Amino acid sequence: MAEVLVTLGIIGVVSAMTVPTLMQNYQRQSYITQLHKVYNEVQQGALRYMTDRNAINLMEAGLTNSAAMQEFLRDNFKIVSMGTTDSDMPWNNVSYKNLNGGSWTSGTWGCGPCAVLASGAWVCADNPKCYTYSYGGYTSGYGTFFVDTNGKKGPNIIGRDAFLMEFWSDGVLDLPKVSPACRTLGVCDGDSIEAIRNTGTACEGSTTYTHQRCFANILNNNWEMNY
């Protein structure tokens, strides 16, 4: 009887240690699943947008202003609501933190709309003409893209349920400096794409929209949230 009680006690301790880990892993995977869904839908929509207009990039196809981005989002997502001014943006109602518990500052969103999706996710999308990146004789347009996988619902932490990335003129979502020329021609401002993604402010220290290492970690680790 004593041996049975000891065995049951061990099982109880192991369960107490295992269940929280399983729950954490499940939560991480749920964030990744929703993020990957948005990621795929944006890139597939961008490809259709260019194909339908016989264009070689999104700027040539006319995706060059906020109105065009509103149309793009409506064509590719089920939209509950959409805002075009700073007062409509998600972060005016939610305080985001980084993984260290520090404050995250959104800044302003000047080149595209924010939308609440039917899935409950929030997205904000600059048009890809918002900024310009040049290196090695090649120039590309890009805009910043924000995803909160579950909207106003917590934890509202950059790197857990909310992520920043760049929307490049070829329709690919990636990091700053990982330009079309870098990805397709190898003309990169760094030793490799993985190395470029790993530069800059660490994921846990993100404080503004230019800090995108959390998304970089996920891309570099084959869509695993191992932090």
C-alpha positions as CSV (number, residue, x, y, z in Angstrom):
1,M,0.0,0.0,0.0
2,A,2.8,2.4,0.9
3,E,4.5,1.7,-2.5
4,V,1.2,2.5,-4.3
5,L,0.9,5.8,-2.4
6,V,4.5,6.7,-3.3
7,T,3.9,5.8,-6.9
8,L,0.7,7.9,-7.0
9,G,2.6,10.8,-5.3
10,I,5.3,10.7,-8.0
11,I,2.7,10.6,-10.7
12,G,1.0,13.6,-9.1
13,V,4.3,15.6,-9.0
14,V,5.1,14.7,-12.6
15,S,1.6,15.8,-13.7
16,A,1.9,19.0,-11.8
17,M,5.1,19.8,-13.6
18,T,4.0,18.6,-17.0
19,V,0.5,20.1,-17.4
20,P,1.6,23.7,-17.2
21,T,4.3,23.0,-19.8
22,L,1.7,21.4,-22.1
23,M,-0.6,24.3,-21.7
24,Q,2.2,26.8,-22.5
25,N,3.2,24.9,-25.6
26,Y,-0.5,24.7,-26.7
27,Q,-0.8,28.5,-26.3
28,R,2.4,29.1,-28.2
29,Q,1.1,26.9,-31.0
30,S,-2.2,28.6,-31.2
31,Y,-0.5,32.0,-31.7
32,I,1.8,30.5,-34.4
33,T,-1.2,28.9,-36.2
34,Q,-3.1,32.2,-36.4
35,L,0.0,34.2,-37.4
36,H,0.9,31.7,-40.1
37,K,-2.6,31.9,-41.4
38,V,-2.5,35.7,-41.8
39,Y,1.1,35.4,-43.2
40,N,-0.1,33.0,-45.9
41,E,-3.2,34.9,-46.8
42,V,-1.4,38.1,-47.3
43,Q,1.3,36.6,-49.5
44,Q,-1.2,34.6,-51.6
45,G,-3.3,37.8,-51.9
46,A,-0.3,39.8,-53.0
47,L,0.5,37.2,-55.7
48,R,-3.1,37.3,-57.0
49,Y,-3.0,41.1,-57.0
50,M,0.1,41.2,-59.2
51,T,-1.1,38.4,-61.5
52,D,-4.5,40.0,-62.0
53,R,-2.8,43.2,-63.1
54,N,0.1,41.6,-65.1
55,A,2.5,43.4,-62.9
56,I,6.0,42.4,-61.7
57,N,5.6,44.0,-58.2
58,L,2.9,45.5,-56.0
59,M,3.8,49.1,-56.7
60,E,3.6,48.5,-60.4
61,A,0.2,46.9,-59.7
62,G,-1.0,50.1,-58.0
63,L,-0.8,49.1,-54.3
64,T,0.7,52.5,-53.5
65,N,-1.6,54.2,-51.0
66,S,-3.9,53.7,-48.1
67,A,-7.1,53.4,-50.2
68,A,-5.5,50.6,-52.2
69,M,-4.4,48.8,-49.1
70,Q,-8.0,49.0,-47.7
71,E,-9.2,47.3,-50.9
72,F,-6.4,44.7,-50.7
73,L,-7.4,43.8,-47.1
74,R,-11.1,43.6,-48.0
75,D,-10.3,41.3,-50.9
76,N,-8.3,38.9,-48.8
77,F,-9.9,38.9,-45.4
78,K,-13.3,38.9,-43.8
79,I,-13.3,42.4,-42.3
80,V,-15.4,43.3,-39.3
81,S,-14.2,46.9,-39.2
82,M,-11.5,49.1,-40.6
83,G,-9.9,52.3,-39.5
84,T,-7.7,54.8,-41.3
85,T,-6.7,57.3,-38.6
86,D,-4.5,56.9,-35.5
87,S,-7.6,57.1,-33.2
88,D,-8.9,53.9,-35.0
89,M,-5.7,51.9,-34.4
90,P,-5.8,48.9,-32.0
91,W,-3.1,50.3,-29.6
92,N,-5.3,53.3,-28.7
93,N,-7.3,50.9,-26.6
94,V,-4.7,48.3,-25.6
95,S,-1.3,48.7,-23.9
96,Y,1.3,46.4,-25.4
97,K,4.3,45.1,-23.5
98,N,7.5,43.2,-24.5
99,L,8.6,39.9,-23.2
100,N,10.6,41.6,-20.4
101,G,7.4,43.4,-19.2
102,G,8.6,46.8,-20.6
103,S,6.3,49.2,-22.6
104,W,6.0,49.0,-26.3
105,T,5.5,52.3,-28.2
106,S,3.5,52.0,-31.4
107,G,4.3,55.4,-33.0
108,T,1.9,56.4,-35.8
109,W,0.5,54.5,-38.7
110,G,0.7,56.7,-41.8
111,C,0.7,54.6,-44.9
112,G,-2.2,52.2,-44.6
113,P,-5.3,51.0,-42.6
114,C,-5.8,48.8,-39.6
115,A,-8.6,46.2,-39.6
116,V,-10.4,43.9,-37.2
117,L,-10.8,40.5,-38.9
118,A,-13.6,38.0,-38.4
119,S,-11.2,35.6,-36.8
120,G,-10.6,38.1,-34.0
121,A,-7.2,39.1,-35.2
122,W,-6.0,42.7,-35.8
123,V,-3.9,43.7,-38.7
124,C,-2.3,47.0,-39.7
125,A,-0.8,47.3,-43.2
126,D,1.4,50.0,-44.7
127,N,1.3,50.0,-48.5
128,P,4.7,48.8,-49.9
129,K,5.5,52.3,-51.3
130,C,5.7,53.7,-47.8
131,Y,9.5,53.3,-47.4
132,T,12.4,52.6,-49.8
133,Y,15.4,50.3,-49.2
134,S,18.4,50.4,-51.5
135,Y,21.5,48.2,-51.5
136,G,24.0,46.9,-54.1
137,G,22.3,48.9,-56.9
138,Y,18.8,47.5,-56.2
139,T,15.9,49.5,-54.7
140,S,12.7,48.1,-53.3
141,G,9.6,49.5,-51.6
142,Y,8.2,48.2,-48.4
143,G,5.8,49.0,-45.6
144,T,5.4,47.8,-42.0
145,F,2.9,45.1,-41.2
146,F,1.4,44.4,-37.7
147,V,-0.5,41.3,-36.6
148,D,-2.2,40.8,-33.2
149,T,-3.4,37.2,-33.5
150,N,-6.2,37.5,-31.0
151,G,-7.0,41.2,-31.0
152,K,-7.8,42.9,-27.7
153,K,-7.7,39.7,-25.8
154,G,-4.5,39.3,-23.8
155,P,-1.7,38.8,-23.3
156,N,-0.9,41.7,-25.8
157,I,2.8,41.0,-25.7
158,I,5.1,41.6,-28.7
159,G,6.5,38.2,-29.6
160,R,3.6,36.2,-28.1
161,D,0.3,37.2,-29.7
162,A,1.5,40.4,-31.5
163,F,4.2,40.7,-34.2
164,L,5.8,43.2,-36.5
165,M,7.3,42.6,-40.0
166,E,7.8,44.2,-43.3
167,F,5.6,43.9,-46.4
168,W,7.9,44.0,-49.4
169,S,7.0,45.2,-52.9
170,D,7.2,41.6,-54.2
171,G,4.4,40.6,-51.7
172,V,6.7,38.8,-49.2
173,L,6.5,39.3,-45.5
174,D,10.0,39.3,-43.9
175,L,12.4,41.5,-42.0
176,P,14.1,44.8,-42.8
177,K,17.0,44.4,-45.3
178,V,15.6,41.0,-46.4
179,S,14.7,42.6,-49.7
180,P,13.6,41.0,-53.0
181,A,17.2,41.4,-54.3
182,C,18.6,39.7,-51.2
183,R,16.2,36.8,-51.3
184,T,16.3,36.2,-55.1
185,L,19.7,37.4,-56.2
186,G,21.8,37.1,-53.0
187,V,22.5,40.8,-52.9
188,C,22.3,41.1,-49.2
189,D,23.6,43.6,-46.6
190,G,24.8,40.7,-44.4
191,D,26.4,37.3,-44.4
192,S,23.1,35.5,-44.9
193,I,19.3,36.0,-44.6
194,E,19.3,34.2,-41.3
195,A,22.1,36.5,-40.0
196,I,20.3,39.6,-41.2
197,R,17.2,38.6,-39.4
198,N,19.2,38.0,-36.2
199,T,20.5,41.6,-36.1
200,G,19.1,44.5,-34.1
201,T,17.2,44.7,-30.8
202,A,16.6,41.3,-29.1
203,C,13.0,40.0,-29.3
204,E,12.4,40.3,-25.5
205,G,13.6,44.0,-25.6
206,S,11.2,45.2,-28.4
207,T,10.0,48.7,-27.7
208,T,8.8,50.0,-31.1
209,Y,7.6,48.9,-34.5
210,T,11.1,48.7,-35.9
211,H,12.1,46.0,-33.5
212,Q,11.1,42.8,-35.3
213,R,13.4,40.1,-33.9
214,C,10.5,38.0,-32.5
215,F,9.1,37.4,-36.0
216,A,12.7,36.8,-37.2
217,N,13.1,34.1,-34.6
218,I,10.0,32.3,-35.8
219,L,11.1,32.4,-39.4
220,N,14.6,31.2,-38.6
221,N,13.3,28.4,-36.5
222,N,10.8,27.0,-39.1
223,W,7.7,28.5,-37.5
224,E,8.5,27.4,-33.9
225,M,8.1,29.7,-31.0
226,N,11.0,28.4,-28.9
227,Y,11.4,31.4,-26.6
